[in-house]
Amino acid sequence: MLRAIYRALWWVVAPLAVLRLLIRSRRERGYREHIGERFGYAPARVLEDDAPLIWVHAVSVGETRAAEPLITALMKARPDARVLLTHMTPSGRATGAQLFGDRVQRCYLPYDLPHAVRRFLRTWRPSLGIVMETEVWPTLIDECRAADVPLVLTNARMSARSFKRAARFGAAAREVFGGFSRVLAQSPSDAERLTALGARNVAVLGNMKFDMATPPELVARGRAWREAIGARPVWVAASTREGEEALVLDAFAALAAPQALLILVPRHPQRFDEVAALVERRGLRCMRRSEWGGAALAAAAATHVADAPLPRDVTVLLGDSMGELGAYYAASDVAFIGGSLLPLGGQNLIEACAVGVPVLIGPHVFNFTQATLDAVAAGAAVQVADPSDLARVLGELFADKARRVAMGAAASAFAARHRGATQRTLDVLLTLLPQDGGVQA
């Protein structure tokens, strides 16, 4: 009965979903493109041959970046196979294009309508489906099972909050989660919750985000920026969400470091103008990363010479570029991870740790509970309660270089210690692919 209601609701929701795409496209044009793909219609160019097709679904930017080491390893282990990368957001799709170019095919995942999902599966004929982290679509799971497509939930996480919501559906939830061929969980607590929801063949393999390596050229770019900024204290507020930038600016105003520079990096590109206007309303001099340095700064990044200094009266540098988060971390003395001052679940702190930056994170981290607890226990991170607490801890760290250095070293060691999940995941996935014609790792 619940399944029938769910499918019927999608017939109501689908037109509204298209309307929402058009509304969102007013701020981010990509939402009005490729709408047919969201109903299972193929993109203009689909390669058709007998090679196995590995389909990886990564909903947005974070999942796409987390999937990069795995996709690269799959292509190396099975050069005979093709890869399809699906997304739900234009920013995720753009990230996939940036990371892989023409080496993979890409399209949007269809809405969870039976005819749309069947059309998608008939078009692409995947040999294996891989969904990242938390993507659970009941109809998609049912149709993959009916089409005999192994579907694996990888890097899987299940927060206590999400578990309580899913558990309310009882047997219906167990049937949905039981439809995955394998579930590869990040932590024992994730595995326990997923098993309680009916998942079969569950294994704990760790978090693949620890295997995301910041390219050396990004680190060099950040170091050059740091030289160009000068001797003043620098902190980055990364991946901030709507309503959170005001709280970050409250903390900045209370910070006992009047010469400090804040690098403010909103998570969603369509909000850059909105955040810039907010900063200016606070009476702060804001410069966008896209306006700073140009060719001179690029030369500085290449030569490690800071010949494009940031004006001293700039107090907020707006990170309005894509794919440079690692450089923003490398340019900073301390990193605050957004999505955590409001009840939004937090964002990934691992990339900052891997660069060797002391990490601060707010109280709301239910999407990254285990990573946060482990980072705090390792001395790599400090959890703050609110904006005033954020200002206090920032001030303490700016005043104590030895503590910053120790936290940075602990962060690097923490990130290194937890690597290896990608290889363990790869070993499982290769057993599910057709063997003839392939080259095993």
N, C-alpha and C positions, 0 to 999 in steps of 0.2 A: 504493500500500500504506500509506504513512504517513498519508494522508488518511483511509482507512478505519479505521485504528487510532485516529486522533484522534477521529473521530466516535463510534466505539464506546466510547471512554473517557468521553465526555461522558454516555452513558447510565448509567455507573457513578457519575460525579462529581455529576450533577445532584441526586440525593437527599441526598448529603452536603453539597452546597452549600446546600440548604434548611435542613438541620440546623445548618449554620454560621450562617446568618442568624438562626435562632431563638436560638442561643447568644449571638451578638453583641447581639441585641435585649435581653438582660438588662441591658446597659450603655447601649444606645442604642435606644430603643423603635422608631424608624423602620425598623429592619431587618425587623420582622415585618409591616410594612404593604406593600400592593400586591405581594404575592408573585406573583400571577397574571401581572403584567406581565413578570416575569422569564422567563415561558414564552410570551410573545408575545400574551397575552390583553389586549384593549384596556381602558384605564381606563373609568370610568363614563361619561365625556362625551368623545366624539370628534366634532369638527366635520367634516362631509362636504360638500364643494362642489367646484367645478371649479377653484378657485384653486390655483396651484402650491404645493406644500408643500416648504419647505426644512427638512431635518432636520439638526440639529447634535448631535453626541455629545461630551459633556464629562464625563469619568469622575467627577471629584470637585470639591472647592472651587477648587483652583488653576486647573484647566482651565476651569471655569465662569467664573471672573473674567477669565481671559485671553480667553475667547470673547466677553465682553460688548461690547467696541468693535465687533467684527466683526458680531455679531447686530444691534446697533443700526444699523450702516451698511447691512446687508442690508435691514432693515425700511424704512429711509429710501429706499434705491434701488429697492426693489420693494414698494411699499405694497399691491400687489394680492396678494402672497403671504402664506401662513401660515407660522409657524415652529413646529417641534417640537424641544424640547430634551430629550435623554435623558441619563441618569446611571447610575452604578453604586452610589453611596453616598447615604444619607439626607442627609448634610451637603451634598453637591453639589446634591441636589434642593432642599434648603432655601435654599441660596444662589441657585439659579435663581429660586425663588419671590420671594426678597427683591429681586433685581435687576430682574425683569421682570413680576412679578404675573401678571395675566390677559392680558398682551399676547402671551404665547407659551403653547403647550400643552406639557405635560411628562409623561414616564413613564420607567420604567426600561428600559434596553436589555435585550433578552432574552438568556438564556444562549445559547452558540454551538451550539445544537441545530438541525438543518435545519428540522424542523417548526415550532419556535418562531420562528426568523428569518423563515420564509415567512409565518407568521401575522402577524407584525409588519409585514412589507412589504405584505401584502394589506390590512391594516387602514388603514395610513396612506398608502400609495401616494405615497411621496416623489418629487419631481422631481429632487432633488439631495441626496446625503448628504455631510456634512462631519464628519470625525472629527479630534479634536484630539491632536496631539503624538505619542503612542506607542501608540495603541489599534489593535492589529492582531489581528483575529479571523478566522481562515481561512474558516470557514463563512459568516460574514457577508459577507465579500468575494466568495465564490463565488456566494452567493444574490443579491447586488446585481448582479453581472455577468449572471446568468441572467435577472433581472427588468429588465435594461436601465436600472438606476439608476446614474448616474454617482456614484462614491464618491471623495472627495478627502481625502487625508491632509494636514492643514494645520498650520502651525507645527511641522512635523515635526522630531523630533530622534532621533538614534540614537547612543548612547554606544558607546565602544570595547568595553566589556564586553558590552552587548547585541548588538553586531555579531558578536562571536566566538561567542556562544551561537546566534544565528540562522544563522550561516554553516555550522554543523555539519550543518544539514539540507539543504544543497546545493540540488539542483533543486527540492525541495519548497518551500524558502524562496523561491526565485526565482519560482515559480508564484504563491505567495501575494502577495508584494510587487508582482508584475507585474499583479495584479488591480485595483490602484487606477487610476482614470482620470487623476489628476494627483497628484503629490507636491510639496508646497510646503515646502521645507526652511528651517530657521532659519539655517544656516551652510554654507559650502562643505564642511567636514568631514562634516556630517550628510548633505549631498547625495551626497558621494562614497561613503559607507558604504551609503546606501539604494540608490544605483545599482548597487553591487556585489552587492546582495541581489536585484536584478532589477526594481527600481522603474523605471517608464517615465515620460516627460514630467515630469522632475524640474526644478524651478526653485528658486533661492535667493532668498527674499523677505525674510529677516530674522525677528526674533522679535517677535510681536505683543504680548508682555507689556510691551514698552517703551511701548505705546500705552495702557496702563491708567492712567487719570488718577485720582489720589486726590481725592475730592470736597472742595471748599474747606471745607465744614462739618465734615468729619472733621479736617482740619488745624487749624481753629479750636478744635475740641474738645480736640485734643491740646495746643495751646498753653495753653488754660485749665487743663488738668490740670497742665501744667508749672508754672504760676503757683501752683496749689494745693499742689503738692509742696514748693515752696520752693527754696532755693539749693543744696541738696546735689546731688552728681553722680547722674545717672540713666542706666541702661543697660537695654535690652530684649533678652531672649533670646526670639526669635520662632520660632514653628512648630517647637518642640522635639518630639522623638519619644520613645517609651518607652525607658528606660534612659539617656537623655541628660540629663534634669533633674538627676540626681545629679552628673553631671560639671559641669554649669553651677554647681551649688551648691558644688562643690569649688573652682571658679575664684573664686566669690564670696567664699568663706572665705579664700582666699589673696590677695585684692585689697587693695592698700595704699591703701584709701580707706574708712575705717571708717564714715563717715556715708552711704555710697552707698545708693541704692535700686535694687533689681532688679525690673523688670517682667517676669514670667515668663508666656509665652503658649504653652501646649501646642497642638499642631496639631489634636488630636482632642478634641472637647468631652466625650466620654464619660470622659476621663481627668482632668477637673478635680478631682474629689474625691480621687483617688489622688495627684495632684501636691500638693494642699493638705496632705494628711496627711504626705507626704514632707518638705515644708518645715517643718512643725511638729515633726516628729521631729528635725530638725536644730537645734531650739531657736530658730528665727527667728520673729518676729512677722509673720504673714501676714494680709493683708486681700484679699478678693475685690473685683474691680471692681464686681460687682453689689451689693456692700454699701456702696460708697463714694459719698457725695455726694447721690444721689437727685435730687430736684427742684432742690436748691440748686446742685448741680454742673451740671445742665442749664442753669440760668440763667447760671452762670459761663461756660459755653461760648458762650452767645448774646451775652453782654455783654462777654466778655473780662475779667471781674472774678473773681478767685479768692476766693469767699466760702465754700468748703467745703474747708478745708485738710486735707491728709492727716496723720494723727497722726505725730509724729516717731519714735515707737518702731516704726512699721511699716517693716520692711526689705525685704519682698517683697510686691509687688502682683500678685496672680494675675489674669491677663487671661482672665476666664471669660465674655466676651461675644463674640458673632458679628458680623462685619462692621466691626470697629473697629481692625483692624490698622494702618491708616494713621494713626489717632489715637495709637496706642501709639508708632509711630515718631516722630510730631511732638512727643511729650512727652519724648523721650529725647535724650541727648547722643551716644550711640553705640548702634548696633544690631548684635547678634550674630544670625546666621541659622542656625537649627537644622537638624537632619537631617544635620549635617556633622561632628560629633565622633565619631560611630560610622559604620560603612560602610553608610550608608543613601542616599547619593547627593546629599544636599543639598536645599535649597529655593530658591525664587526670591528673589534679592537685589535685583531691579529696583525693586520698590515702595519699598523703603527708600531706594535711591538717588534715586528721583524726588522723595521728600520732602526730600532734601538732608541726609541723616544719614550720618556716617561708618560704614562697614560692616566688620565682622569676620566671617570664615567659616572653618570648620574644614577639615581636609585631605581629607575625603571628599565630592567635588562632581561625581561622574561623570555625574549627570543634568543638570548645569548647567555643564559644563566651559568652554564658550566664553564664556558671560556672565561667569563668575568670572575667567577669564584677562583678558578685556577690561577688567573693572572694576579689577582689580589694576594692569594696565598704565596705566590712566587716572588712578591715584592716588586712586580712590574707595573702595578696599577693601584690607584686609590679610588675608592667609591665615595662620591660626595652626595650630600643630602639635598642641596638646593643651590640657587645662585650665590647666596652669601657664603655658603660653605665652599663653593667652587672658587670664589674670589680669595677666601682665606688660604686654601691649600695652594693655589697658584702663587700667592704672595710668598708663602713659606718656601716653595720650590725655587722661585726666582732668587730668593735670598740665600739659598743653600746649594751651591754648585756641587759639592760633594754628594749630597743626597740625589740630585738630578743625575749625576754620572752613575751612581750605584743603581738607581732605578732603570736607567737606560740599558746598562749591562744586564740587569736581571730580565728586562724585556726581551733582549736579543736571545739570551739563553733559554727563556721560556718558549719563544717561538721555535727555536731550533730543536728543543727537546720533544716537541709534539709532532714533528714531521713524519711522513711515511704513509698516511692514510690513502693517498692517491695510488701508490703501488699496490697496496692491499686490495683496494677497490678494483683496480685493473685486473688483478689475478682472478677475482670472482667473475667479472664481466666476460672475460675471454672464454670462460667455460660455457657461456650461454650463446656464443656466436657459432654459426656454421663453420666447421673445421676445414672443409675442402677448399683449397686455393689460398688459404691464409698462412701467414707467417707468424708463429707464436712468439711471444716475448721470451 
